């Protein structure tokens, strides 16, 4: 008998909870003087500042309530969004990355989608963004994902130059439609 949607959702939540739990305490390869690992509660103030900076960079209005919602998602093992943080050896967070798994029906596989990558301007150009994305690649390999995917603004030339070094640009275009339109 085929599983129902509810059973599928339960399986997704169990798999995601295991993914969250596996990341706790694990650190990934990072440039000298930096560490990359899961976002922890002690990172709250630095994460708030970085995430607000990310929203400002993309000129997106973001409220404290919106940041609180995302913060809660990051710490809910049943939620699909996970996060990594890049910090100095002294524990000061300088970069964030949010990601989630997604279904790929055409290939009958799962992939990882990077939603947000941001490095404080003072620390850019040191390979931190690339290292965080590669950390998701490492997690994806362990989880059996078939691809790590992300989008960026066409005019984000500095990030695009780095992305061109670590991944292949696809021929796909992205469209957004308002629900009910």
C-alpha positions as CSV (number, residue, x, y, z in Angstrom):
1,X,0.0,0.0,0.0
2,X,1.4,3.4,-0.9
3,X,2.0,5.8,1.9
4,X,-0.4,8.7,2.4
5,X,0.7,12.3,2.2
6,X,0.5,12.5,6.0
7,X,2.8,9.4,6.2
8,X,5.1,11.0,3.7
9,X,5.2,14.2,5.8
10,X,6.0,12.2,8.9
11,X,8.9,10.5,7.0
12,X,10.1,14.0,5.9
13,X,10.0,15.3,9.4
14,X,11.9,12.3,10.8
15,X,14.5,12.5,8.1
16,X,14.9,16.2,8.7
17,X,15.1,15.8,12.5
18,X,17.9,13.3,12.0
19,X,19.6,15.8,9.6
20,X,19.4,18.5,12.2
21,X,20.7,16.2,15.0
22,X,23.6,15.0,12.8
23,X,24.8,18.5,12.3
24,X,25.1,19.4,16.0
25,X,28.6,19.8,17.1
26,X,30.1,19.0,13.7
27,X,32.4,21.5,12.1
28,X,33.3,21.7,8.4
29,X,36.4,22.7,6.5
30,X,37.0,26.5,6.7
31,X,39.8,28.9,5.8
32,X,42.4,29.4,8.6
33,X,41.1,31.3,11.6
34,X,37.5,30.4,10.9
35,X,35.0,27.6,11.8
36,X,31.8,26.5,10.0
37,X,29.2,24.6,11.9
38,X,25.5,24.5,12.8
39,X,23.8,27.7,14.0
40,X,23.5,27.5,17.8
41,X,21.5,29.5,20.3
42,X,24.6,31.3,21.4
43,X,24.8,32.8,17.8
44,X,21.5,34.7,18.1
45,X,22.8,38.3,18.3
46,X,25.4,37.8,15.5
47,X,22.9,35.9,13.4
48,X,20.3,38.8,13.8
49,X,22.8,41.3,12.7
50,X,24.0,39.2,9.7
51,X,20.5,38.3,8.6
52,X,19.4,41.9,8.8
53,X,22.5,42.8,6.7
54,X,21.5,40.2,4.1
55,X,18.0,41.7,3.8
56,X,19.5,45.2,3.5
57,X,21.9,44.0,0.8
58,X,18.9,42.7,-1.3
59,X,16.8,45.7,-0.3
60,X,14.1,43.5,1.3
61,X,12.0,44.9,4.1
62,X,12.5,42.6,7.1
63,X,11.0,42.9,10.6
64,X,12.2,41.6,13.9
65,X,9.1,39.3,13.8
66,X,10.2,37.9,10.5
67,X,13.7,37.2,11.8
68,X,12.2,35.5,14.9
69,X,10.1,33.2,12.7
70,X,13.2,32.2,10.7
71,X,15.3,31.8,13.9
72,X,12.6,29.5,15.3
73,X,12.6,27.5,12.1
74,X,16.3,27.0,12.3
75,X,16.0,25.5,15.8
76,X,12.9,23.3,15.1
77,X,14.1,19.8,14.1
78,X,10.7,19.3,12.4
79,X,11.2,22.2,10.1
80,X,12.9,21.9,6.7
81,X,15.2,25.0,7.1
82,X,18.6,24.4,8.5
83,X,21.5,26.8,8.9
84,X,25.3,27.0,9.1
85,X,27.3,29.8,10.6
86,X,30.9,30.8,9.9
87,X,32.7,32.3,12.9
88,X,36.1,33.4,13.8
89,X,38.3,31.3,16.1
90,X,37.1,33.7,18.9
91,X,33.5,32.8,18.3
92,X,32.3,35.9,16.5
93,X,29.9,35.0,13.7
94,X,30.8,36.6,10.3
95,X,28.7,34.5,7.8
96,X,25.4,32.7,7.6
97,X,23.9,30.2,5.2
98,X,20.3,28.8,5.3
99,X,19.4,25.6,3.3
100,X,16.8,22.9,3.0
101,X,16.2,19.7,1.1
102,X,13.8,19.6,-1.8
103,X,12.2,16.9,-3.9
104,X,13.3,16.5,-7.6
105,X,10.4,14.5,-9.1
106,X,11.9,14.3,-12.6
107,X,15.0,12.6,-11.4
108,X,13.2,10.8,-8.5
109,X,15.8,12.2,-6.1
110,X,16.3,14.7,-3.3
111,X,18.4,17.8,-3.5
112,X,19.6,20.6,-1.3
113,X,18.6,24.2,-1.9
114,X,20.6,27.1,-0.5
115,X,18.3,30.0,0.3
116,X,20.6,32.5,1.8
117,X,24.3,33.1,1.9
118,X,25.8,36.2,3.5
119,X,29.3,37.1,4.7
120,X,29.9,40.4,6.6
121,X,31.6,42.9,4.2
122,X,34.7,43.1,6.3
123,X,35.4,39.3,5.8
124,X,34.5,38.9,2.1
125,X,37.1,37.7,-0.3
126,X,38.5,35.1,2.1
127,X,36.6,32.1,0.7
128,X,34.0,31.9,3.5
129,X,30.9,31.9,1.3
130,X,32.4,29.1,-0.9
131,X,33.4,27.2,2.2
132,X,29.9,27.4,3.6
133,X,28.4,26.2,0.3
134,X,30.9,23.3,0.2
135,X,29.8,22.4,3.7
136,X,26.3,22.0,2.4
137,X,27.7,19.9,-0.4
138,X,29.4,17.6,2.2
139,X,26.1,17.3,4.1
140,X,24.3,16.6,0.8
141,X,26.7,13.9,0.0
142,X,26.1,12.2,3.4
143,X,22.3,12.6,2.9
144,X,22.3,11.2,-0.6
145,X,21.2,14.4,-2.3
146,X,21.7,14.6,-6.1
147,X,22.4,18.3,-6.3
148,X,23.0,21.5,-4.3
149,X,21.2,24.4,-6.0
150,X,20.8,28.1,-5.4
151,X,19.9,31.3,-7.1
152,X,21.4,34.8,-7.0
153,X,20.6,38.2,-8.3
154,X,21.9,38.8,-11.8
155,X,23.8,41.9,-10.7
156,X,25.5,40.2,-7.7
157,X,28.8,40.0,-9.7
158,X,31.2,39.4,-6.9
159,X,29.2,36.4,-5.6
160,X,28.6,35.1,-9.1
161,X,32.3,35.1,-9.8
162,X,32.8,32.8,-6.8
163,X,29.8,30.6,-7.7
164,X,31.3,30.2,-11.2
165,X,34.4,28.7,-9.6
166,X,32.5,26.1,-7.4
167,X,29.5,25.2,-9.5
168,X,28.0,25.1,-13.0
169,X,25.6,27.8,-14.1
170,X,22.4,26.3,-15.4
171,X,20.3,27.3,-18.4
172,X,17.1,27.5,-16.3
173,X,15.3,30.8,-15.6
174,X,13.4,31.5,-12.4
175,X,9.8,32.8,-12.3
176,X,7.7,33.9,-9.3
177,X,3.9,34.1,-9.3
178,X,1.7,35.4,-6.6
179,X,-0.7,32.7,-5.3
180,X,-4.2,33.2,-6.7
181,X,-2.9,35.3,-9.6
